[in-house]
Amino acid sequence: QVHLVESGGGLVQPGGSLTLSCEASGNVFRIMSMGWYRQAPGNQRELVATSYNGGYNGGGINYADSVKGRFTLSRDNDRNAVYLQMSSLKPEDTAVYYCNSYIRSTTSAWDEYWGQGTQVTVSA
């Protein structure tokens, strides 16, 4: 079993900051990618940012155009965790944020996992 546990959501004023955290727990063998999606009411779930692993120190981070320069994704591989530092938040950032990861467990091949979602509300 693999679970993604999220934390850090909440209410913040426009221009403020929040940091989201996601940790993978359970029978984790290797993480191929880890990042965040979000979904606002009436909208499709969209990519926010994701970190992926490549060969020979390759890999990188993909950001949605709407968050570039404002959000920063980081990884802590020792903790199987990913963090999303959000700054200069806008009301348009209000959504449920979901951690997403492709993981190989100790007993299976690669599979996709989702967190339960954490609410981020940007409002005065």
C-alpha positions, -999 to +999 in steps of 0.1 A: +000+000+000+011+035-008-006+067+004+000+104-003-006+126+028-011+163+022-009+193+045-006+230+044-038+242+028-058+271+043-071+306+039-048+334+028-052+370+016-043+380-020-006+385-022+001+361+006+019+328+008+013+292+016+034+261+014+018+227+007+035+194+017+030+159+004+046+128+017+044+093+003+042+066+028+039+028+027+058+004+005+076+030-016+105+016-037+111+045-061+093+077-071+093+086-108+075+119-105+058+139-078+038+171-079+006+189-076-027+194-095-056+216-087-093+218-094-116+248-089-154+245-090-166+242-126-131+237-139-111+206-150-083+194-129-051+210-141-014+206-136+002+231-112+038+217-110+055+184-111+090+171-106+102+141-127+132+119-126+155+113-155+186+093-162+222+104-154+211+132-131+185+143-156+149+152-149+133+185-141+103+204-131+073+214-151+052+244-141+019+257-154+022+290-171-002+306-147+021+299-117+056+304-131+075+329-111+052+326-081+052+289-071+083+268-064+083+230-062+110+212-042+117+176-033+130+158-003+139+124-016+149+111+019+114+117+031+096+109-002+081+143+000+074+172-023+067+208-013+049+236-031+059+271-020+032+295-032+036+332-031+019+363-046-013+343-044-043+354-064-080+346-059-077+326-091-055+302-073-084+291-051-089+254-056-086+220-041-050+210-045-041+173-051-008+157-047+000+133-075+028+108-079+040+079-100+055+054-077+070+019-079+061+000-047+081-028-033+055-053-046+043-038-079+052-020-110+048+018-116+014+031-106-003+065-102-014+078-068-035+108-056-038+125-023-072+133-008-070+170-017-064+201+004-083+233+001-065+266-007-086+297-005-073+331-015-097+358-004-097+392+014 
